[in-house]
Amino acid sequence: MRIALGVEYDGSAFCGWQTQPSACGVQDHLQSALSRFADFPIEVTAAGRTDAGVHAIAQVVHFDSPVEREAFSWVRGTNTFLEERARVLWAAEVPDDFHARFDARSRTYRYLLVDTPVAPAVLDHRVGWFHKPLDVAAMQQALEALRGEHDFSAFRDAQCQAKSPVRDLMEARVVRAGPLVAFTFRANAFLHHMVRNIVGALVYVGAGRESASWIGDLLASRDRTRSAPTFMPDGLYLAAVEYDPALGLPAFPRHPLVDFQ
């Protein structure tokens, strides 16, 4: 039987999603916990591979199991053996041809940033930080140029292995809640470091270093070397993965830090 899981994790506790020889990836810890619970080697496939330091509140994975368990058992049993900074939130049986990555219609990332003179202590590793106030209106104006289907080479990491730099950015917005600045990006898929590179460029705009029109010029140039440095991973969250509603996958619970608006 094929099972899908909803997973959340604190990215600062791991070296990224993908399995590593040192077994430091979220995938390593999840596979180990599942295998101990099922008493059978299990490998999982995820909707998206997050980098070191990047969090997830709505990661979706699938795996095949030779043993049957109730959905609540997959949740409780796996969490018994799982590192406490990662948790299975729900489990559901899915069709044998379901694929967590290829069946995803879109993915949503949120980036949380505080623009305060001093870097936060309590929210360390939970949010990004910039030392000066940012102009949210200017950043929102700049984002208009990124919506839709474009070649995002200007925001693509040099090590990106995607076959094409073209992505459809369906949603791009930024809002402020006090000192917290929240960016939301929804696309069919993302390039390596794409969100963090966009945020880095937007911070240049928000700080007044570049004009809002610079983002559109940068996009058109397709030149990564003209852009800002990749922003820190701390404030980035995989916040949603969209599938065909007919699958009936369980909803993720609202998260107090990311779903505030």
Backbone bond lengths (Angstrom), bond angles and torsions (degrees), N, CA, C in turn:
res aa  C-N    CA-C-N  psi(-1)  N-CA   C-N-CA  omega(-1)  CA-C   N-CA-C  phi
1 M - - - 1.453 - - 1.523 109.17 -
2 R 1.332 115.95 147.19 1.459 120.94 178.67 1.523 108.66 -101.88
3 I 1.334 114.95 132.90 1.456 122.07 -176.64 1.525 109.61 -120.63
4 A 1.319 116.46 138.49 1.462 121.96 171.12 1.521 108.34 -107.14
5 L 1.316 115.66 142.93 1.464 121.81 177.55 1.522 109.43 -124.26
6 G 1.330 115.67 145.55 1.450 121.89 168.26 1.515 108.30 -101.07
7 V 1.320 117.08 127.93 1.464 121.10 -171.18 1.527 110.40 -131.19
8 E 1.328 115.92 143.09 1.465 120.32 169.17 1.518 108.71 -126.49
9 Y 1.336 115.64 152.53 1.468 118.97 179.28 1.519 111.15 -157.67
10 D 1.317 113.21 154.29 1.460 123.41 175.03 1.521 106.94 -89.61
11 G 1.323 116.17 106.58 1.455 120.13 -173.69 1.514 114.77 -64.26
12 S 1.339 117.53 -21.62 1.462 119.59 -179.18 1.525 112.30 -68.77
13 A 1.326 116.62 -13.26 1.463 120.68 -178.69 1.527 112.76 -90.69
14 F 1.338 116.85 -5.22 1.465 120.41 -173.21 1.531 110.68 -133.44
15 C 1.326 115.64 168.78 1.468 121.03 179.25 1.523 111.12 -95.04
16 G 1.319 116.40 24.98 1.462 121.46 -177.18 1.511 110.18 114.83
17 W 1.330 116.03 178.81 1.461 119.85 179.59 1.515 111.87 -73.30
18 Q 1.328 117.18 -49.94 1.458 122.31 -165.45 1.523 113.12 -67.14
19 T 1.336 114.47 143.71 1.455 121.28 179.25 1.524 111.42 -58.05
20 Q 1.343 116.35 142.85 1.458 123.20 -178.12 1.524 109.77 -131.54
21 P 1.341 117.25 156.99 1.477 119.86 178.50 1.532 112.66 -56.20
22 S 1.327 116.69 -31.00 1.463 120.49 -179.91 1.525 112.44 -85.69
23 A 1.345 116.64 0.87 1.476 122.46 177.67 1.525 112.38 61.52
24 C 1.341 116.51 35.41 1.462 120.51 -178.20 1.525 113.13 -97.17
25 G 1.332 118.26 -2.73 1.450 121.23 -177.90 1.525 112.41 -81.47
26 V 1.331 115.78 156.67 1.464 119.59 175.26 1.525 109.58 -58.38
27 Q 1.323 116.50 -39.97 1.463 120.86 179.38 1.522 111.24 -58.24
28 D 1.329 116.88 -41.37 1.471 120.71 178.53 1.526 111.10 -59.95
29 H 1.330 116.35 -47.29 1.468 120.66 -177.29 1.528 111.26 -67.38
30 L 1.337 116.71 -40.39 1.458 119.73 -179.43 1.523 110.96 -68.25
31 Q 1.305 117.27 -43.04 1.463 119.96 179.58 1.527 111.54 -64.25
32 S 1.313 116.21 -38.66 1.460 119.98 177.99 1.528 111.00 -63.39
33 A 1.338 116.57 -45.00 1.469 120.56 -179.31 1.525 111.22 -65.54
34 L 1.328 117.01 -43.19 1.467 120.65 178.62 1.528 111.14 -63.30
35 S 1.315 116.01 -42.54 1.467 120.22 -178.55 1.522 111.86 -65.58
36 R 1.312 116.76 -37.21 1.470 120.03 177.72 1.523 110.63 -68.20
37 F 1.321 115.98 -40.53 1.459 119.13 -179.75 1.524 111.84 -68.93
38 A 1.336 116.88 -42.86 1.463 121.05 -177.76 1.523 112.73 -83.09
39 D 1.346 115.91 -13.97 1.468 121.45 -175.90 1.523 110.08 57.99
40 F 1.345 113.91 41.85 1.466 121.47 -179.12 1.527 107.25 -161.27
41 P 1.355 117.94 139.44 1.476 119.35 -179.67 1.528 111.39 -62.32
42 I 1.311 116.70 127.83 1.463 121.91 -178.64 1.519 110.00 -128.31
43 E 1.324 115.96 134.96 1.457 122.48 173.96 1.516 109.04 -117.64
44 V 1.314 117.04 142.00 1.460 121.40 -176.45 1.521 110.73 -116.81
45 T 1.324 114.81 154.62 1.462 123.16 174.76 1.521 107.95 -121.55
46 A 1.338 116.98 132.94 1.460 121.49 -174.26 1.521 112.13 -106.16
47 A 1.333 114.09 159.58 1.466 120.36 176.39 1.518 111.26 -67.67
48 G 1.333 117.11 -32.25 1.456 120.98 -179.31 1.505 111.22 -155.65
49 R 1.326 116.01 147.17 1.465 121.28 179.19 1.526 109.23 -97.48
50 T 1.305 116.18 109.09 1.455 120.43 179.35 1.530 110.03 -87.09
51 D 1.334 115.46 148.90 1.460 121.27 -179.37 1.521 111.28 -80.45
52 A 1.318 115.26 171.53 1.463 121.06 175.71 1.525 109.89 -57.59
53 G 1.328 116.56 132.38 1.442 121.65 178.81 1.508 115.40 87.46
54 V 1.341 117.40 -9.75 1.468 121.83 -179.89 1.531 108.99 -90.92
55 H 1.319 116.09 136.67 1.459 121.95 -175.81 1.527 111.24 -96.91
56 A 1.323 115.38 168.24 1.462 121.07 173.61 1.519 109.00 -142.90
57 I 1.320 115.87 133.21 1.462 120.35 172.02 1.523 110.45 -113.86
58 A 1.350 116.76 -0.83 1.465 119.84 -177.61 1.526 111.25 -151.91
59 Q 1.314 117.01 43.04 1.460 119.98 174.70 1.522 109.49 -72.98
60 V 1.322 117.00 140.78 1.461 122.12 177.75 1.523 108.56 -120.81
61 V 1.323 116.24 132.64 1.461 121.41 178.06 1.526 109.23 -130.54
62 H 1.325 114.92 161.26 1.471 118.36 171.99 1.524 109.14 -134.98
63 F 1.330 115.07 156.93 1.465 121.48 176.41 1.520 108.46 -156.35
64 D 1.325 115.14 161.70 1.463 121.64 176.66 1.524 109.04 -105.77
65 S 1.323 115.34 135.42 1.461 120.21 -178.29 1.530 110.66 -127.12
66 P 1.327 117.23 136.72 1.465 120.35 176.56 1.530 111.94 -82.25
67 V 1.336 116.40 -7.43 1.466 120.21 -178.79 1.520 109.24 -116.01
68 E 1.312 115.62 149.08 1.459 120.55 178.88 1.525 110.46 -99.60
69 R 1.305 115.31 137.14 1.453 122.20 176.21 1.529 108.06 -139.97
70 E 1.313 115.70 153.03 1.452 118.90 172.54 1.528 109.31 -67.56
71 A 1.331 116.23 153.77 1.458 120.09 -177.30 1.530 111.42 -56.68
72 F 1.343 116.80 -44.46 1.463 119.18 -178.19 1.523 110.83 -65.89
73 S 1.330 117.57 -26.19 1.465 120.48 179.18 1.526 111.39 -70.68
74 W 1.348 116.45 -38.99 1.459 119.50 176.40 1.530 110.14 -61.14
75 V 1.320 116.96 -36.68 1.461 120.74 179.89 1.527 110.52 -70.26
76 R 1.318 116.43 -58.15 1.463 119.89 -175.07 1.517 112.44 -68.36
77 G 1.315 116.17 -42.26 1.455 119.45 -177.79 1.513 112.47 -65.69
78 T 1.332 117.00 -43.54 1.463 120.09 179.43 1.515 110.88 -65.75
79 N 1.334 116.99 -42.58 1.463 119.98 -179.33 1.521 112.95 -64.24
80 T 1.322 116.73 -24.44 1.465 120.41 176.96 1.520 111.41 -60.55
81 F 1.333 116.04 -34.81 1.462 121.04 -176.20 1.531 112.46 -103.93
82 L 1.312 117.61 -1.22 1.464 121.13 -172.61 1.528 111.81 -91.83
83 E 1.332 115.86 143.67 1.453 121.85 173.86 1.523 108.84 -52.48
84 E 1.329 117.96 136.05 1.460 121.33 -168.78 1.522 114.08 -66.67
85 R 1.310 118.12 -15.82 1.464 119.53 178.23 1.528 112.39 -91.50
86 A 1.318 115.09 14.04 1.462 122.38 169.43 1.519 106.85 -136.07
87 R 1.331 116.96 141.92 1.455 120.71 -178.31 1.524 111.26 -144.93
88 V 1.342 114.75 138.27 1.464 121.35 169.32 1.518 107.08 -82.76
89 L 1.337 117.00 126.60 1.464 121.72 -176.60 1.521 112.53 -98.94
90 W 1.340 116.76 -31.69 1.458 120.27 177.33 1.522 109.97 -156.61
91 A 1.327 114.93 162.49 1.463 121.67 177.32 1.525 108.09 -139.94
92 A 1.324 115.96 147.07 1.463 120.57 179.63 1.516 109.95 -153.54
93 E 1.328 116.12 139.56 1.457 119.90 173.06 1.525 108.41 -73.73
94 V 1.336 116.55 137.29 1.462 122.17 -177.52 1.528 109.17 -129.36
95 P 1.346 118.07 164.17 1.469 120.37 177.76 1.528 111.40 -57.96
96 D 1.318 115.35 154.03 1.465 120.62 -176.53 1.527 113.30 -61.88
97 D 1.329 117.20 -22.48 1.459 119.78 -179.40 1.528 113.35 -97.95
98 F 1.327 117.08 6.69 1.466 119.92 177.74 1.519 109.94 -65.70
99 H 1.329 115.94 138.78 1.469 121.12 178.08 1.521 108.76 -134.34
100 A 1.324 116.11 119.63 1.461 121.18 -174.64 1.518 112.12 -58.45
101 R 1.319 117.67 -35.46 1.469 120.77 -178.20 1.522 112.24 -86.20
102 F 1.325 117.15 -53.87 1.459 120.25 -171.06 1.525 113.52 -76.76
103 D 1.317 118.02 -21.40 1.466 120.74 178.44 1.527 113.08 -87.88
104 A 1.313 117.69 -6.60 1.461 120.79 -179.71 1.522 110.09 -69.91
105 R 1.323 116.39 128.89 1.461 121.57 179.31 1.525 111.59 -83.79
106 S 1.301 116.74 -32.58 1.460 121.08 177.06 1.517 109.00 -159.49
107 R 1.322 113.96 164.34 1.455 121.82 175.03 1.520 107.96 -131.86
108 T 1.310 116.11 143.01 1.461 121.08 179.28 1.520 109.68 -120.41
109 Y 1.318 115.28 128.33 1.463 121.22 173.83 1.520 108.69 -115.35
110 R 1.324 115.68 143.76 1.458 121.25 171.67 1.524 108.33 -121.06
111 Y 1.321 113.79 138.38 1.461 119.33 175.58 1.516 107.89 -117.24
112 L 1.328 116.61 124.56 1.456 123.09 179.64 1.524 109.62 -106.68
113 L 1.328 115.59 131.94 1.452 121.57 -175.45 1.529 109.26 -139.80
114 V 1.310 117.90 140.47 1.462 120.83 172.38 1.521 108.18 -112.86
115 D 1.339 115.78 136.94 1.467 120.23 179.52 1.522 108.92 -112.32
116 T 1.304 114.70 77.80 1.464 122.93 -178.02 1.531 109.42 -120.76
117 P 1.343 117.53 155.64 1.469 119.54 -178.59 1.526 113.82 -59.87
118 V 1.332 115.85 -32.08 1.463 120.91 -178.61 1.525 109.00 -117.04
119 A 1.301 116.72 137.32 1.467 120.78 178.59 1.523 109.84 -62.72
120 P 1.339 118.16 141.36 1.464 121.04 -177.51 1.521 112.13 -69.75
121 A 1.315 115.27 147.86 1.468 120.63 177.23 1.525 111.04 -96.40
122 V 1.326 117.08 -51.86 1.460 121.20 -176.93 1.531 110.75 -64.21
123 L 1.328 117.02 -34.37 1.468 121.04 -179.02 1.527 112.51 -95.97
124 D 1.305 117.20 16.47 1.461 121.11 177.76 1.521 110.21 -55.73
125 H 1.334 117.37 132.47 1.473 125.01 -176.89 1.527 113.09 70.95
126 R 1.324 117.33 2.71 1.476 120.20 179.24 1.526 111.74 -107.76
127 V 1.328 116.28 -23.50 1.462 121.08 -179.21 1.524 109.26 -138.55
128 G 1.336 114.92 156.66 1.446 119.91 169.62 1.523 109.26 -80.34
129 W 1.333 116.93 171.54 1.458 119.66 -176.33 1.516 110.65 -146.07
130 F 1.366 114.27 139.54 1.458 121.21 170.75 1.518 107.14 -135.17
131 H 1.307 117.45 143.36 1.461 121.74 -167.51 1.528 114.79 -84.93
132 K 1.333 118.27 -6.12 1.458 121.30 -179.44 1.526 110.62 -127.25
133 P 1.359 117.72 154.68 1.470 119.99 178.17 1.526 111.32 -61.45
134 L 1.319 116.27 138.99 1.465 122.63 -178.98 1.521 110.56 -106.15
135 D 1.307 116.38 142.88 1.462 123.20 179.01 1.527 108.50 -85.30
136 V 1.321 116.31 99.50 1.464 120.83 -176.63 1.527 111.29 -65.73
137 A 1.319 118.00 -37.98 1.465 121.42 -179.89 1.529 110.87 -61.38
138 A 1.320 117.32 -41.77 1.466 120.80 178.72 1.522 110.98 -65.92
139 M 1.324 116.74 -39.63 1.467 120.02 179.60 1.529 110.79 -67.81
140 Q 1.336 117.52 -38.60 1.452 120.37 177.76 1.529 110.58 -64.98
141 Q 1.318 117.15 -39.90 1.464 120.87 176.68 1.522 110.27 -61.17
142 A 1.321 116.04 -41.97 1.466 120.52 -179.74 1.524 111.91 -64.73
143 L 1.329 116.15 -34.19 1.465 120.80 -178.14 1.525 113.05 -64.68
144 E 1.324 116.96 -24.73 1.461 120.17 -177.44 1.522 111.53 -56.15
145 A 1.317 116.88 -33.11 1.459 121.23 -177.23 1.528 112.96 -70.79
146 L 1.335 116.25 -18.68 1.464 119.82 -174.29 1.517 113.78 -92.70
147 R 1.330 116.75 -16.44 1.462 118.57 -178.12 1.523 111.26 -67.16
148 G 1.339 115.27 143.71 1.456 120.79 178.37 1.521 111.88 101.48
149 E 1.312 115.33 -170.12 1.468 121.33 -176.91 1.522 110.07 -91.34
150 H 1.337 115.66 121.42 1.464 121.07 -176.89 1.525 110.15 -144.46
151 D 1.316 114.12 165.48 1.460 121.80 167.36 1.534 106.19 -85.08
152 F 1.338 116.48 112.74 1.462 121.26 -175.87 1.527 112.25 -98.74
153 S 1.338 117.08 33.52 1.465 120.29 -179.07 1.523 112.55 -58.91
154 A 1.340 117.74 -30.68 1.460 120.90 -179.52 1.522 112.33 -67.59
155 F 1.330 116.49 -14.34 1.466 121.30 -179.50 1.530 110.94 -121.34
156 R 1.298 115.88 25.16 1.467 122.53 -175.72 1.522 110.19 -108.46
157 D 1.331 116.60 131.94 1.456 120.92 178.03 1.529 110.32 -66.92
158 A 1.312 116.11 146.53 1.462 120.82 -178.06 1.524 112.38 -61.79
159 Q 1.339 117.04 -25.69 1.461 120.95 -179.41 1.533 112.97 -92.67
160 C 1.312 117.37 5.50 1.469 120.90 -178.44 1.522 110.62 -61.22
161 Q 1.326 116.95 132.88 1.461 122.17 -176.86 1.530 113.11 -103.94
162 A 1.335 117.57 6.97 1.466 120.24 179.12 1.526 109.93 -62.79
163 K 1.329 116.28 142.11 1.456 121.04 -177.93 1.518 111.99 -69.66
164 S 1.335 116.58 -30.37 1.458 120.99 -178.94 1.525 110.11 -132.45
165 P 1.352 117.41 142.08 1.458 120.55 176.95 1.532 112.82 -87.02
166 V 1.313 117.53 2.36 1.464 121.97 -177.18 1.528 110.02 -83.62
167 R 1.321 115.93 127.05 1.455 122.07 177.71 1.528 109.00 -137.92
168 D 1.328 115.55 154.76 1.455 121.91 177.86 1.518 108.70 -104.92
169 L 1.331 116.55 103.83 1.455 121.82 179.64 1.525 108.02 -88.53
170 M 1.323 115.78 100.37 1.461 122.15 -173.24 1.522 113.01 -77.91
171 E 1.313 116.27 -30.98 1.466 121.09 -178.07 1.513 109.32 -142.40
172 A 1.331 115.88 136.20 1.457 121.49 177.41 1.518 107.29 -152.12
173 R 1.318 116.30 114.96 1.471 119.25 -177.92 1.519 109.89 -152.52
174 V 1.330 114.20 163.09 1.455 120.73 178.40 1.519 108.18 -142.21
175 V 1.329 116.45 137.19 1.460 122.44 179.00 1.519 108.69 -135.82
176 R 1.334 114.53 159.85 1.462 120.05 177.45 1.519 109.86 -116.28
177 A 1.331 116.33 140.86 1.462 123.42 170.68 1.518 106.55 -133.02
178 G 1.342 116.93 91.08 1.453 120.82 -174.58 1.519 110.04 65.45
179 P 1.327 118.24 -129.45 1.464 120.35 179.67 1.534 113.04 -81.00
180 L 1.336 116.57 -2.73 1.460 120.81 -177.76 1.525 110.60 -93.55
181 V 1.314 116.56 127.39 1.458 123.49 176.56 1.522 107.57 -112.48
182 A 1.332 116.85 122.73 1.464 121.46 -174.98 1.518 110.60 -116.57
183 F 1.318 116.30 122.33 1.460 123.51 176.04 1.524 108.31 -101.88
184 T 1.326 117.34 138.46 1.458 121.91 176.70 1.521 109.03 -125.16
185 F 1.328 116.54 132.05 1.456 122.75 179.26 1.523 109.30 -133.59
186 R 1.324 116.99 125.23 1.469 121.59 175.54 1.518 108.66 -124.67
187 A 1.322 116.41 128.33 1.465 121.71 -177.84 1.513 110.18 -147.32
188 N 1.336 115.12 165.99 1.465 118.32 176.23 1.527 110.48 -65.10
189 A 1.317 116.46 -32.19 1.468 123.12 175.89 1.523 107.47 -166.87
190 F 1.332 115.77 166.99 1.459 120.21 -178.52 1.522 109.83 -127.16
191 L 1.322 115.40 149.66 1.454 121.82 173.19 1.530 109.14 -81.28
192 H 1.328 115.88 164.57 1.458 120.65 179.64 1.532 110.03 -62.16
193 H 1.323 116.64 124.69 1.465 124.83 179.85 1.524 113.32 66.69
194 M 1.327 118.28 12.22 1.466 120.69 -175.87 1.520 112.82 -58.44
195 V 1.324 117.64 -47.85 1.465 120.13 -177.94 1.524 110.79 -65.60
196 R 1.300 117.85 -46.34 1.463 120.93 -178.63 1.528 111.26 -65.23
197 N 1.324 117.95 -32.42 1.461 120.68 177.20 1.527 110.93 -72.22
198 I 1.328 116.81 -37.70 1.465 119.72 175.99 1.526 110.17 -64.92
199 V 1.327 116.99 -45.46 1.463 120.55 179.81 1.526 110.29 -60.62
200 G 1.313 117.23 -42.45 1.462 120.03 178.46 1.515 112.03 -58.90
201 A 1.332 116.84 -41.94 1.461 121.08 178.49 1.523 111.09 -68.00
202 L 1.334 116.70 -39.52 1.461 120.31 179.63 1.526 111.67 -66.09
203 V 1.309 117.32 -33.75 1.461 120.20 176.99 1.532 110.01 -63.45
204 Y 1.324 117.60 -37.03 1.466 120.64 174.32 1.527 110.43 -58.15
205 V 1.335 115.81 -41.96 1.466 120.48 179.06 1.524 110.44 -68.28
206 G 1.321 116.52 -48.26 1.456 120.94 -178.35 1.513 113.24 -62.29
207 A 1.314 116.87 -29.36 1.468 121.39 179.60 1.522 112.21 -85.44
208 G 1.334 116.72 -4.10 1.458 120.55 179.51 1.512 114.68 84.66
209 R 1.304 117.12 6.71 1.459 120.62 179.94 1.526 111.38 -74.68
210 E 1.348 116.34 -31.17 1.458 122.37 177.05 1.523 109.16 -132.65
211 S 1.331 116.77 157.67 1.458 121.20 177.35 1.517 110.42 -81.71
212 A 1.335 116.90 164.74 1.461 121.16 179.22 1.525 111.35 -61.75
213 S 1.335 116.56 -33.76 1.469 120.55 -178.16 1.529 112.28 -69.63
214 W 1.321 116.37 -16.63 1.475 120.10 -179.13 1.530 111.73 -61.79
215 I 1.333 117.32 -33.75 1.470 120.25 -178.73 1.529 110.51 -62.55
216 G 1.335 116.91 -44.19 1.456 119.92 177.52 1.515 112.21 -63.31
217 D 1.329 116.47 -40.63 1.471 120.37 177.84 1.519 110.55 -64.14
218 L 1.314 115.57 -40.30 1.460 120.74 179.37 1.523 110.68 -63.57
219 L 1.333 116.00 -45.05 1.462 120.43 178.29 1.524 110.90 -57.99
220 A 1.328 115.59 -45.87 1.467 120.56 -177.88 1.525 112.27 -65.91
221 S 1.326 116.48 -29.92 1.468 120.24 -177.98 1.520 112.85 -70.07
222 R 1.339 116.25 -28.49 1.475 122.55 -176.61 1.530 111.74 58.48
223 D 1.317 116.21 25.34 1.468 121.96 -174.38 1.528 110.04 -114.06
224 R 1.309 117.24 105.47 1.460 122.37 -178.77 1.526 111.98 -62.92
225 T 1.312 117.57 -30.44 1.460 120.82 -175.75 1.523 112.71 -68.20
226 R 1.339 118.04 -16.55 1.465 121.75 -179.42 1.535 112.25 -87.02
227 S 1.306 116.64 -9.42 1.462 120.34 -172.91 1.522 112.13 -91.96
228 A 1.326 114.11 -178.70 1.462 121.35 178.73 1.527 110.47 -79.54
229 P 1.333 117.68 164.31 1.462 120.38 176.14 1.529 111.44 -63.17
230 T 1.311 115.97 156.87 1.457 121.84 175.59 1.525 109.50 -62.47
231 F 1.336 117.21 128.35 1.453 120.49 -177.59 1.531 110.49 -75.86
232 M 1.310 116.13 159.54 1.470 121.65 -176.65 1.535 111.56 -59.20
233 P 1.340 118.46 150.44 1.462 121.34 -176.99 1.524 113.90 -78.62
234 D 1.326 117.93 -15.89 1.459 122.56 -167.36 1.522 115.15 -51.75
235 G 1.330 117.97 -38.90 1.459 120.66 -173.80 1.509 115.34 -94.93
236 L 1.319 118.23 8.81 1.469 120.92 -174.93 1.522 111.69 -94.92
237 Y 1.339 114.97 131.18 1.470 122.00 -178.56 1.526 110.07 -130.56
238 L 1.338 116.47 130.51 1.460 120.19 165.40 1.516 105.61 -75.09
239 A 1.341 116.52 109.53 1.462 121.03 -167.58 1.515 114.25 -103.32
240 A 1.326 118.63 -18.79 1.468 120.20 -179.84 1.522 109.59 -166.52
241 V 1.332 115.15 148.12 1.462 122.70 170.70 1.521 106.60 -131.71
242 E 1.313 116.49 127.12 1.468 121.36 -175.10 1.526 110.86 -100.36
243 Y 1.352 115.51 132.75 1.456 122.50 176.44 1.526 109.52 -127.76
244 D 1.314 115.58 172.38 1.459 121.38 174.89 1.536 108.42 -58.22
245 P 1.336 117.96 123.63 1.474 119.74 -179.88 1.521 113.48 -57.81
246 A 1.337 116.80 -24.34 1.461 120.58 -179.66 1.528 112.02 -62.00
247 L 1.320 117.30 -21.54 1.467 120.24 177.75 1.525 111.54 -68.11
248 G 1.318 116.85 -25.10 1.455 120.52 178.22 1.517 114.32 66.60
249 L 1.318 117.50 32.66 1.468 119.63 179.13 1.526 110.40 -66.41
250 P 1.309 117.80 143.39 1.470 120.49 179.91 1.524 111.42 -61.20
251 A 1.315 116.04 152.77 1.461 121.13 176.60 1.518 109.78 -82.11
252 F 1.320 116.00 147.26 1.457 120.40 173.89 1.527 109.08 -78.41
253 P 1.306 117.68 146.06 1.477 119.34 175.81 1.521 110.31 -67.64
254 R 1.323 115.86 152.23 1.461 119.30 176.15 1.525 109.58 -65.02
255 H 1.326 115.37 142.49 1.455 120.24 -177.78 1.530 108.67 -107.23
256 P 1.329 117.89 127.81 1.470 120.46 -173.83 1.520 114.30 -64.08
257 L 1.334 118.15 -26.71 1.443 119.53 -177.76 1.527 112.14 -85.84
258 V 1.315 117.60 -39.96 1.467 121.33 -172.35 1.526 112.59 -98.19
259 D 1.323 118.59 -31.47 1.460 121.29 -176.33 1.531 112.14 -96.63
260 F 1.320 116.30 39.08 1.447 119.30 -176.97 1.533 111.93 -78.19
261 Q 1.345 118.01 -11.48 1.455 120.25 -176.46 1.515 110.65 -148.87
